[in-house]
Amino acid sequence: MRQALSGIVSKSTSPLRTIMIVAMAMTFVIADAASSLAARQAAIVIDAKTGKVLYSADADGRRYPASLTKMMTLYLTFEALAKGKINRASPVSFSSHAAAQAPTKLGVKAGGSVTVDTAILSVVTKSANDSATALAEMLGGTESNFARMMTAKARQLGMNGTVFRNANGLPDPGQFTTARDMATLGIALREHFPQYYGYFSQRSFLYGRQRINGHNRLLGRIKGVDGIKTGYTRASGFNLVSSVSIGNRRLVGVVMGGTSGSSRDNQMAALINTYLPRASTRGGGDLVARADGKNPIKALADAFLPKQDAPTSNDEPIEVASADSSVGDHPAMDQANGDGEENTEVVEQKPAVAARKVKTVIVSAPKVATAQVVAAYAEPTPAPTVDPVNTASVPSGWAIQVASSPKQSEAQALLDKTSKEAPRVLAQASGFTVAFEKGGVTYYRARFGGFGSKTAAWKACTALKKKNIECYAVQQ
C-alpha cells in the first residue's frame, strides 16, 4: 500500500490532491489497525435450549481465559459438593502458596481458612485468586494436579480446545481456551448444577464488616442476565461469559479480547438484544455430557445461598493500600499478573458518602471448623497406579476397603453408592480408588480414608456391616 501511495503522490502536482491522498492513507492505516485489533477478538452466542450457534466470530481461535478459568474451578467444586465430598461449611485452608497469589484476592493469611461457601462467593464476585488456589489445593492436593483434573474434565465436557495450568487464570502461556469451549462450560454449569448456579447471580456479599462487590456489570443492567463470569489480563483482553434467561428463551454468550470493560459489556449487550428474539422457545434436554451420567439435582438456588454475613475473625483488617476511586473499566495495577478489572473491590461498609472509598486490605483468617478436609478427588503427587481425575488423595493412616473391581468406573460407582447409603458413618471420610495388578490384570480397590486410628476405622466398618455393607479396615 505504501508503494502504491508513493507512486500516486509522485504523480500528483496539486497540493490539495496531495493532502487528500495523505488523508486517504491515514484512513487505510486506521482501518488496518482496527482490522488487526478485531482479529484478536472472539465471540459466540448459543441457544442454550437447542445448542444452535446463533452468532460466531473466531469462536475456535485460541485465547487466554484469564479469570474465566475460575468457572472450571467452580465446576469441580460444585461437583464435590453434589457428591457429598465436601459441604458449604467445610474449611478451606490457605497455604503459603495460595496466600501468595497476586491480587485480586481475599487476603487470607497463610494458615488461615474460610468456609467453602465464602470461598465460592469470593471467587464469583471478587474473582479472588487466593481463594481459587485454596479450593484447588483442597480438592486436588496441589494446584498443578488440580489443573490436570480441570483439563480432564474439560475433555469430558467436549472442550477440546482448552488446557488449564492453574486454578485462577493468572498468566501462563500454556493455559488457553476458545470462546466455544467457554460457552460449553457456561451451559454445563447451569445444566449440571442448577442447585448451585444461583451463586453466579450474586452481585455482592458481606465478608464480616466489608461488602465485596462483583464486576459483572450486566447483572441488573440487562434484563434476564443471571451470570456468569468476567476476566481480564493484558494478554487476554477483557473477557465475559453471560447467561440470559427470559421466558422460554435462554442464551449463553461469550466475548473475549475486548479492549475495555465497557466496550466488551456493550458488545455483549448488543449480541443479547440481537439474538435473544431469535432463540427457540422450545427444545431442551442435555446439550453437554453429564459428569456422572445422572440427571442434575433439581433444587431452588436460593436455598443454597447465604442467609447471613460471611464470618470473619474479630481482628481488624490491616490496610495496605487505598485510593479514592470509582471502579472503572481500566486496570488499576500492572496486569501482567492478575485480573485488573477485579482489583479494587473490597469496600469499607460505611454510611452513605459522596464518593466511595476503595481499599485493598488483608483480612485475618476467620476461625472456622478445624476438621481436616482431605483432597476430594486426586492424589497430590499423581502416580501411575492412582487415577488422577476421579479419585481422592490416598490419605495416610487407616482406611476402609468396601470392594475391588477390574473397572475403575465400577469402583467409583461403589464408593458413591456406599456414601449415599451411609452418609453419617462416612461424613468425615473421603473415597478414593487405588489400582493394583494381579495376573496381568489391573484392578481397582474402592476405599474410604481419613480415619485417624485403627479403632476409628474398625468402628466405622462395624457400622457399615450393620447396614449390610461388607468392608474391612486397612492401614495405608
FENPE-V427357 format. One record per pair of residues at least 12 apart in sequence whose ideal C-beta (glycine too) atoms are under 10 Angstrom apart, sorted by the first residue. I is the first residue (numbers start at 1). J is the second residue. Records with the same first field share a line. If there is no record, write none. Layout:
I = J / J
This chain:
1 = 25 / 28 / 29 / 32
2 = 25 / 28 / 29
4 = 25 / 28
5 = 21 / 22 / 24 / 25 / 28
6 = 21 / 25
8 = 21 / 24 / 25
9 = 21 / 22 / 25
37 = 237 / 257 / 259
38 = 57 / 58 / 257 / 259
39 = 58 / 61 / 257
40 = 58 / 61 / 63 / 236 / 237 / 256 / 257 / 258 / 259
41 = 57 / 58 / 61 / 63 / 179 / 237 / 238 / 255 / 256 / 257 / 258 / 259 / 263 / 264 / 267
42 = 56 / 57 / 58 / 59 / 60 / 61 / 62 / 63 / 177 / 178 / 179 / 180 / 182 / 237 / 239 / 254 / 255 / 256 / 257
43 = 55 / 56 / 57 / 58 / 59 / 179 / 183 / 240 / 253 / 254 / 255 / 256 / 257 / 258 / 264 / 267 / 268 / 271
44 = 56 / 57 / 58 / 59 / 60 / 178 / 179 / 180 / 181 / 182 / 183 / 184 / 241 / 252 / 253 / 254 / 255 / 256 / 271
45 = 57 / 59 / 179 / 183 / 242 / 244 / 251 / 252 / 253 / 254 / 255 / 268 / 271 / 272 / 274 / 275 / 276 / 278 / 279
46 = 59 / 179 / 180 / 183 / 184 / 186 / 187 / 250 / 251 / 252 / 253 / 254 / 275 / 279 / 287
47 = 249 / 250 / 251 / 252 / 275 / 276 / 278 / 279 / 280 / 283 / 287
48 = 183 / 186 / 187 / 190 / 191 / 243 / 244 / 245 / 249 / 250 / 251 / 252 / 253 / 279 / 280 / 283 / 284 / 287
49 = 187 / 245 / 248 / 249 / 250 / 251 / 279 / 280 / 281 / 282 / 283 / 284 / 285 / 287
50 = 250 / 279 / 280 / 282 / 283 / 284 / 285 / 287
51 = 183 / 184 / 187 / 280 / 283 / 285 / 286 / 287 / 288
52 = 278 / 279 / 280 / 283 / 287
53 = 180 / 183
54 = 251 / 253 / 271 / 274 / 275 / 276 / 278 / 279 / 280
55 = 251 / 253 / 271 / 274 / 275 / 278
56 = 179 / 180 / 183 / 254
57 = 179 / 255 / 256 / 271
58 = 178 / 179 / 180 / 256 / 257
59 = 161 / 178 / 179 / 180 / 181 / 182 / 183 / 254 / 256
60 = 160 / 161 / 178 / 179 / 180 / 181
61 = 161 / 176 / 178 / 179 / 180 / 256 / 257
62 = 161 / 162 / 163 / 176 / 177 / 178
63 = 161 / 162 / 176 / 177 / 178 / 179 / 181 / 182 / 235 / 236 / 237 / 239 / 254 / 256 / 257
64 = 169 / 171 / 172 / 173 / 175 / 176 / 177 / 231 / 233 / 234 / 235 / 236 / 237 / 239 / 256 / 257
65 = 162 / 163 / 164 / 169 / 172 / 175 / 176 / 177 / 178 / 181 / 182 / 185 / 229 / 231 / 233 / 236 / 239 / 241 / 256
66 = 127 / 168 / 169 / 170 / 171 / 175 / 177 / 229 / 230 / 231 / 232 / 233 / 234 / 235 / 236 / 237 / 238 / 239 / 256 / 335 / 338 / 339 / 340 / 341 / 342
67 = 104 / 123 / 127 / 128 / 129 / 132 / 168 / 169 / 170 / 215 / 229 / 230 / 231 / 232 / 233 / 236 / 239 / 338 / 339 / 341 / 342
68 = 127 / 162 / 169 / 177 / 179 / 181 / 182 / 185 / 186 / 228 / 229 / 230 / 231 / 232 / 236 / 239 / 240 / 241 / 254 / 256 / 339
69 = 127 / 129 / 132 / 147 / 150 / 162 / 164 / 165 / 166 / 167 / 168 / 169 / 170 / 172 / 175 / 177 / 182 / 229 / 231 / 239 / 339
70 = 120 / 123 / 124 / 127 / 128 / 129 / 131 / 132 / 135 / 167 / 168 / 169 / 228 / 229 / 231 / 339
71 = 123 / 124 / 150 / 169 / 177 / 182 / 185 / 186 / 188 / 189 / 200 / 227 / 228 / 229 / 231 / 241
72 = 132 / 146 / 147 / 149 / 150 / 151 / 153 / 154 / 157 / 159 / 162 / 164 / 167 / 169 / 177 / 181 / 182 / 185 / 188 / 189
73 = 119 / 120 / 123 / 131 / 132 / 133 / 135 / 136 / 139 / 140 / 143 / 146 / 147 / 149 / 150 / 164 / 166 / 167 / 168 / 169
74 = 119 / 120 / 123 / 124 / 132 / 135 / 167 / 185 / 189 / 193 / 196 / 197 / 199 / 200 / 228 / 229
75 = 150 / 153 / 154 / 157 / 185 / 188 / 189 / 192 / 193 / 196 / 291
76 = 135 / 136 / 139 / 140 / 146 / 149 / 150 / 153 / 167 / 291 / 376 / 377 / 378
77 = 92 / 116 / 119 / 120 / 123 / 132 / 135 / 136 / 138 / 139 / 167 / 193 / 196 / 199 / 376
78 = 120 / 189 / 192 / 193 / 195 / 196 / 197 / 199 / 291 / 296 / 304
79 = 139 / 149 / 153 / 192 / 193 / 196 / 291 / 292 / 376 / 377
80 = 116 / 135 / 138 / 139 / 373 / 375 / 376 / 377 / 392
81 = 116 / 117 / 120 / 193 / 195 / 196 / 304 / 376
82 = 192 / 193 / 195 / 196 / 291 / 292 / 294 / 296 / 297
83 = 291 / 292 / 376 / 377 / 415 / 416 / 419 / 420 / 431
84 = 376 / 416 / 419 / 420 / 423 / 426 / 427 / 431
85 = 138 / 139 / 373 / 374 / 375 / 376 / 377 / 392 / 416 / 419 / 429 / 430 / 431
86 = 116 / 135 / 138 / 139 / 373 / 374 / 376 / 430
87 = 115 / 116 / 117 / 373 / 427
88 = 115 / 116 / 117 / 118 / 119 / 120 / 196 / 304 / 305 / 306
89 = 115 / 116 / 117 / 118 / 368 / 369 / 371
90 = 113 / 115 / 116 / 117 / 119 / 138 / 368 / 369 / 371 / 373 / 376
91 = 112 / 113 / 114 / 115 / 116 / 118 / 119 / 134 / 138 / 366 / 367 / 368 / 369 / 370 / 371 / 372 / 373
92 = 108 / 112 / 113 / 114 / 115 / 116 / 117 / 118 / 119 / 120 / 122 / 131 / 134 / 135 / 137 / 138 / 139 / 368 / 373
93 = 108 / 110 / 111 / 112 / 113 / 114 / 134 / 137 / 138 / 365 / 368 / 370 / 372 / 373
94 = 106 / 107 / 108 / 109 / 110 / 111 / 112 / 113 / 114 / 119 / 130 / 131 / 133 / 134 / 137 / 138 / 365
95 = 110 / 111 / 130 / 133 / 134 / 137 / 138 / 142 / 143
96 = 109 / 110 / 111
97 = 110 / 130 / 133 / 134 / 136 / 137 / 142 / 143
98 = 110 / 112 / 129 / 130 / 131 / 132 / 133 / 134 / 135 / 136 / 137 / 138 / 143 / 167 / 168
99 = 111 / 112 / 130 / 133 / 134 / 362 / 365
100 = 129 / 130 / 133
101 = 128 / 129 / 130 / 131 / 132 / 133 / 134 / 143 / 166 / 167 / 168 / 170 / 337 / 338
102 = 129 / 130 / 168 / 170 / 171 / 333 / 334 / 335 / 336 / 337 / 338 / 339 / 343
103 = 126 / 127 / 128 / 129 / 130 / 321 / 332 / 333 / 337 / 338 / 339 / 340 / 342 / 343 / 344 / 345 / 360
104 = 122 / 126 / 127 / 128 / 129 / 130 / 168 / 215 / 332 / 333 / 338 / 339 / 340 / 341 / 342 / 343 / 344 / 345 / 346 / 360
105 = 122 / 126 / 127 / 128 / 129 / 130 / 131 / 132 / 133 / 168 / 338 / 342 / 343 / 346 / 360 / 362 / 363
106 = 118 / 119 / 121 / 122 / 123 / 126 / 128 / 129 / 130 / 131 / 132 / 134 / 207 / 212 / 312 / 346 / 361 / 362 / 363 / 365
107 = 122 / 126 / 128 / 130 / 131 / 207 / 317 / 318 / 320 / 346 / 360 / 361 / 362 / 363 / 364 / 365
108 = 122 / 128 / 130 / 131 / 134 / 312 / 313 / 362 / 363 / 364 / 365 / 366
109 = 130 / 313 / 315 / 318 / 362 / 363 / 364 / 365
110 = 130 / 365
111 = 365
112 = 134 / 313 / 363 / 364 / 365 / 366 / 367 / 368
113 = 134 / 138 / 365 / 366 / 367 / 368 / 369 / 370 / 373
114 = 128 / 130 / 131 / 134 / 207 / 310 / 311 / 312 / 363 / 365 / 366 / 368
115 = 306 / 310 / 311 / 366 / 368 / 369
116 = 131 / 134 / 135 / 138 / 368 / 373
117 = 199 / 205 / 304 / 305 / 306 / 310 / 311
118 = 131 / 205 / 207 / 208 / 212 / 306 / 309 / 310 / 311 / 312 / 366 / 368
119 = 131 / 132 / 134 / 135 / 138 / 310
120 = 132 / 135 / 196 / 199 / 200 / 202 / 205 / 304 / 306
121 = 199 / 202 / 204 / 205 / 206 / 207 / 212 / 214 / 305 / 306 / 310
122 = 134 / 135 / 205 / 207 / 212 / 310 / 345 / 346
123 = 135 / 167 / 168 / 199 / 229
124 = 199 / 200 / 201 / 202 / 203 / 205 / 212 / 214 / 216 / 227 / 228 / 229
125 = 199 / 200 / 202 / 203 / 204 / 205 / 207 / 211 / 212 / 213 / 214 / 215 / 216 / 342 / 345
126 = 204 / 205 / 207 / 212 / 213 / 214 / 215 / 339 / 342 / 343 / 345 / 346
127 = 168 / 169 / 214 / 215 / 216 / 229 / 230 / 231 / 232 / 338 / 339 / 341 / 342 / 343 / 345
128 = 168 / 212 / 339 / 342 / 345 / 346
129 = 166 / 167 / 168 / 169 / 170 / 337 / 338 / 339 / 342
130 = 168
131 = 167 / 168
132 = 146 / 166 / 167 / 168 / 169 / 170
133 = 146 / 166 / 167 / 168 / 170
134 = 167 / 168
135 = 167 / 168
136 = 149 / 150 / 164 / 166 / 167 / 168 / 375
137 = 167 / 375 / 380
138 = 373 / 374 / 375 / 376 / 377
139 = 167 / 373 / 374 / 375 / 376 / 377 / 378 / 392 / 393
140 = 167 / 375 / 376 / 377 / 378 / 379 / 380 / 382 / 388 / 389 / 393
141 = 374 / 375 / 376 / 377 / 378 / 379 / 380 / 381 / 382 / 388 / 392 / 393 / 394
142 = 375 / 378 / 379 / 380 / 381 / 382 / 393
143 = 165 / 166 / 167 / 168
144 = 165 / 166 / 167 / 380 / 381 / 382
145 = 375 / 377 / 378 / 379 / 380 / 381 / 382 / 388 / 389 / 393
146 = 164 / 166 / 167 / 375 / 377 / 378 / 380
147 = 163 / 164 / 165 / 166 / 167 / 172 / 174 / 175
148 = 163 / 164 / 165 / 378 / 382 / 388 / 389
149 = 164 / 167 / 375 / 376 / 377 / 378 / 382 / 388 / 389 / 390
150 = 162 / 163 / 164 / 165 / 166 / 167 / 175 / 389
151 = 163 / 164 / 165 / 175 / 389
152 = 164 / 377 / 378 / 387 / 388 / 389 / 390
153 = 185 / 188 / 291 / 377 / 389 / 390
154 = 177 / 181 / 184 / 185 / 188
155 = 289 / 389
156 = 188 / 288 / 289 / 290 / 291 / 389 / 390
157 = 181 / 184 / 185 / 187 / 188 / 192 / 288 / 289 / 290 / 291
158 = 180 / 181 / 184 / 185 / 188 / 287 / 288 / 289
159 = 177 / 178 / 180 / 181 / 182 / 183 / 184 / 185 / 188 / 288
160 = 178 / 180 / 181 / 184
161 = 176 / 177 / 178 / 179 / 180 / 181 / 182 / 184
162 = 175 / 176 / 177 / 178 / 180 / 181 / 182 / 184 / 185
163 = 175 / 176 / 177
164 = 176 / 177
168 = 338 / 339
169 = 229 / 231 / 232 / 233 / 236 / 239 / 338 / 339
170 = 233 / 336 / 337 / 338 / 339
171 = 233 / 234 / 235 / 236 / 335 / 336 / 337 / 338
172 = 235
173 = 235
175 = 236
176 = 236
177 = 236 / 239 / 254 / 256
178 = 254 / 256
179 = 239 / 241 / 253 / 254 / 255 / 256 / 257
180 = 254
181 = 254
182 = 228 / 229 / 231 / 239 / 240 / 241 / 252 / 253 / 254 / 255 / 256
183 = 241 / 242 / 243 / 251 / 252 / 253 / 254 / 287 / 288
184 = 252 / 254 / 287 / 288 / 289
185 = 228 / 229 / 241 / 252 / 254 / 288
186 = 200 / 227 / 228 / 229 / 241 / 242 / 243 / 252 / 253 / 254 / 288
187 = 228 / 241 / 243 / 250 / 252 / 286 / 287 / 288
188 = 252 / 286 / 287 / 288 / 289 / 290 / 291
189 = 227 / 228 / 229 / 241 / 243 / 252 / 288
190 = 226 / 227 / 228 / 243 / 245 / 250 / 252 / 287 / 288 / 296
191 = 285 / 286 / 287 / 288 / 289 / 290 / 295 / 296
192 = 286 / 288 / 289 / 290 / 291 / 292 / 294 / 295 / 296 / 297
193 = 291 / 296 / 297 / 299 / 301 / 304
194 = 296 / 297 / 298 / 299 / 300 / 301
195 = 296 / 297 / 298 / 299 / 300 / 301 / 303 / 304
196 = 296 / 297 / 299 / 301 / 304 / 305
197 = 226 / 227 / 228 / 243 / 296 / 301 / 304
198 = 226 / 227 / 299 / 300 / 301 / 302 / 303 / 304 / 305
199 = 227 / 228 / 301 / 304 / 305 / 306
200 = 214 / 216 / 219 / 226 / 227 / 228 / 229 / 241 / 242 / 243 / 301
201 = 214 / 216 / 219 / 220 / 225 / 226 / 227 / 228 / 243 / 301 / 302 / 305
202 = 214 / 216 / 219 / 227 / 305 / 306
203 = 215 / 216 / 217 / 219 / 220
204 = 219 / 345 / 347
205 = 305 / 306 / 309 / 310
206 = 306 / 308 / 309 / 310 / 312 / 349
207 = 309 / 310 / 311 / 312 / 317 / 346 / 349 / 361 / 363 / 366
208 = 309 / 310 / 311 / 312 / 313 / 314 / 315 / 316 / 317 / 349 / 363 / 364 / 366
209 = 309 / 312 / 316 / 317 / 348 / 349 / 350 / 363
210 = 309 / 310 / 312 / 317 / 345 / 346 / 347 / 348 / 349 / 359 / 361 / 363
211 = 309 / 345 / 346 / 347 / 348 / 349 / 350
212 = 310 / 345 / 346 / 347 / 349
213 = 327 / 342 / 344 / 345 / 346 / 347 / 356 / 358
214 = 227 / 229 / 230 / 342 / 345
215 = 229 / 230 / 231 / 232 / 240 / 261 / 327 / 339 / 341 / 342 / 343 / 344 / 345
216 = 228 / 229 / 230 / 240 / 241 / 242 / 265 / 342
217 = 230 / 240 / 261 / 262 / 264 / 265 / 268 / 269 / 327 / 329 / 341
218 = 230 / 240 / 242 / 243 / 244 / 253 / 264 / 265 / 266 / 268 / 269 / 272
219 = 242
221 = 265 / 269
222 = 242 / 244 / 246 / 265 / 268 / 269 / 272 / 273 / 276
223 = 244 / 245 / 246 / 272 / 273 / 276
224 = 242 / 243 / 244 / 245 / 246 / 247 / 249 / 250 / 251 / 272 / 276
225 = 242 / 243 / 244 / 245 / 246 / 251 / 253 / 268 / 269 / 272
226 = 242 / 243 / 244 / 245 / 250 / 301
227 = 241 / 242 / 243 / 244 / 245 / 252
228 = 240 / 241 / 242 / 243 / 252 / 253 / 254
229 = 241 / 242 / 243
230 = 242 / 258 / 261 / 264 / 265 / 339 / 341 / 342
231 = 256 / 264 / 339 / 341 / 342
232 = 258 / 260 / 261 / 264 / 329 / 330 / 331 / 335 / 338 / 339 / 340 / 341 / 342 / 343
233 = 331 / 335 / 336 / 337 / 338 / 339 / 340 / 341
234 = 331 / 334 / 335 / 336 / 337 / 338 / 340
235 = 257 / 335 / 336
236 = 256 / 257 / 258 / 335 / 339
237 = 255 / 256 / 257 / 258 / 259 / 260 / 263 / 264
238 = 255 / 256 / 257 / 258 / 259 / 260 / 261 / 262 / 263 / 264 / 265 / 267 / 329 / 330 / 331 / 339 / 340 / 341
239 = 254 / 255 / 256 / 257 / 258 / 264 / 339 / 341
240 = 253 / 254 / 255 / 256 / 258 / 261 / 264 / 265 / 267 / 268 / 341
241 = 253 / 254 / 255 / 256 / 268
242 = 254 / 255 / 265 / 268 / 269 / 271 / 272
244 = 268 / 271 / 272 / 275 / 276 / 279
245 = 276 / 279
246 = 272 / 276 / 277 / 279
247 = 276 / 279 / 281
248 = 279 / 280 / 281 / 282 / 283 / 284
249 = 275 / 276 / 277 / 278 / 279 / 280 / 281 / 283
250 = 276 / 279 / 280 / 281 / 283 / 284
251 = 271 / 272 / 275 / 276 / 278 / 279
252 = 287
253 = 267 / 268 / 269 / 271 / 272 / 275 / 276
254 = 268 / 271
255 = 267 / 268 / 270 / 271
258 = 329
259 = 329
260 = 328 / 329 / 330 / 341
261 = 327 / 328 / 329 / 330 / 331 / 340 / 341
262 = 328 / 329 / 330
263 = 329
264 = 329 / 341
265 = 329
291 = 390
292 = 390 / 412 / 413 / 416
293 = 409 / 413
294 = 416
309 = 349
310 = 366
311 = 366 / 367 / 368
312 = 363 / 364 / 365 / 366 / 367
313 = 363 / 364 / 365 / 366 / 367 / 368
314 = 364 / 366 / 367
315 = 363 / 364 / 365 / 366 / 367
316 = 361 / 363 / 364
317 = 346 / 348 / 359 / 361 / 362 / 363 / 364
318 = 361 / 362 / 363 / 364
319 = 348 / 359 / 360 / 361 / 362
320 = 359 / 360 / 361 / 362
321 = 333 / 344 / 358 / 359 / 360 / 361 / 362
322 = 344 / 348 / 357 / 358 / 359 / 360 / 361
323 = 344 / 357 / 358 / 359 / 360
324 = 355 / 356 / 357 / 358 / 359
325 = 344 / 355 / 356 / 357 / 358
326 = 344 / 355 / 356 / 358
327 = 341 / 342 / 343 / 344 / 345 / 347 / 356 / 358
328 = 341 / 344
329 = 341
331 = 343 / 344
332 = 344 / 358 / 360
333 = 360
343 = 358 / 360
344 = 356 / 358 / 359 / 360
345 = 358 / 359 / 360
346 = 358 / 359 / 360 / 361 / 362 / 363
347 = 359 / 361
348 = 361
371 = 427 / 428 / 450
372 = 395 / 428 / 430 / 450 / 452
373 = 428 / 430 / 450
374 = 392 / 393 / 394 / 395 / 396 / 428 / 429 / 430 / 432 / 449 / 450
375 = 391 / 392 / 393 / 394 / 395 / 430 / 432
376 = 391 / 392 / 393 / 430 / 431 / 432
377 = 389 / 390 / 391 / 392 / 393 / 430 / 431 / 432
378 = 390 / 391 / 392 / 393 / 394 / 432
379 = 391 / 392 / 393 / 394 / 432 / 434
380 = 393 / 394
381 = 393 / 394
383 = 434 / 435
384 = 435
385 = 433 / 434 / 435 / 436 / 437 / 442 / 444
386 = 432 / 433 / 434 / 435 / 444
387 = 408 / 409 / 411 / 412 / 432 / 433 / 434 / 435 / 444
389 = 408 / 412
390 = 408 / 409 / 411 / 412 / 415 / 431 / 432 / 433
391 = 408 / 411 / 412 / 415 / 430 / 431 / 432 / 433 / 434 / 435 / 444 / 446 / 447
392 = 415 / 429 / 430 / 431 / 432 / 433 / 447 / 448 / 449 / 450
393 = 430 / 432 / 449 / 450
394 = 430 / 432 / 433 / 434 / 447 / 449 / 476
395 = 429 / 430 / 432 / 447 / 448 / 449 / 450 / 451 / 452 / 476
396 = 449 / 450 / 452 / 475 / 476
397 = 449 / 450 / 451 / 452 / 453 / 454 / 456 / 457 / 475 / 476
398 = 448 / 449 / 450 / 451 / 452 / 453 / 454 / 455 / 456 / 457 / 458 / 460 / 461 / 473 / 474 / 475 / 476
399 = 429 / 430 / 431 / 432 / 434 / 445 / 447 / 448 / 449 / 450 / 451 / 457 / 460 / 471 / 472 / 473 / 474 / 475 / 476
400 = 418 / 425 / 426 / 429 / 431 / 446 / 447 / 448 / 449 / 450 / 451 / 456 / 457 / 458 / 460 / 461 / 464 / 469 / 471 / 472 / 473 / 474
401 = 434 / 445 / 446 / 447 / 448 / 449 / 457 / 461 / 470 / 471 / 472 / 473 / 474
402 = 414 / 415 / 417 / 418 / 422 / 426 / 431 / 445 / 446 / 447 / 448 / 461 / 464 / 469 / 470 / 471 / 472
403 = 415 / 417 / 418 / 433 / 444 / 445 / 446 / 447 / 469 / 470 / 471
404 = 433 / 434 / 436 / 438 / 443 / 444 / 445 / 446 / 447
405 = 433 / 443 / 444 / 445 / 446
406 = 438 / 441 / 442 / 443 / 444
407 = 442 / 443 / 444
408 = 433 / 435 / 442 / 443 / 444 / 446
409 = 433 / 444
410 = 433 / 444 / 446
411 = 431 / 432 / 433 / 434 / 435 / 443 / 444 / 445 / 446 / 447
412 = 431 / 432 / 433 / 444 / 446
413 = 446
414 = 431 / 433 / 444 / 446 / 469
415 = 429 / 430 / 431 / 432 / 433 / 446 / 447 / 448
416 = 431 / 446
417 = 446 / 469
418 = 431 / 446 / 448 / 464 / 467 / 469 / 471
419 = 431 / 448
421 = 464 / 467 / 468 / 469
422 = 448 / 460 / 463 / 464 / 466 / 467 / 469 / 471
424 = 463
425 = 448 / 459 / 460 / 461 / 462 / 463 / 464 / 466 / 467 / 469
426 = 448 / 450 / 460 / 463 / 464
427 = 460
428 = 448 / 450 / 451 / 452 / 456 / 460
429 = 447 / 448 / 449 / 450 / 451 / 456 / 457 / 460
430 = 447 / 448 / 449 / 450
431 = 446 / 447 / 448 / 449 / 450
432 = 444 / 445 / 446 / 447 / 448 / 449 / 450
433 = 445 / 446 / 447
434 = 446 / 447 / 449 / 476
445 = 474
446 = 471
447 = 471 / 474 / 476
448 = 460 / 461 / 464 / 471
449 = 474 / 476
451 = 473 / 475 / 476
453 = 473
454 = 473 / 474 / 475
455 = 473
456 = 473
457 = 471 / 472 / 473 / 474 / 475
458 = 471 / 472 / 473
459 = 473
460 = 473
461 = 473 / 474
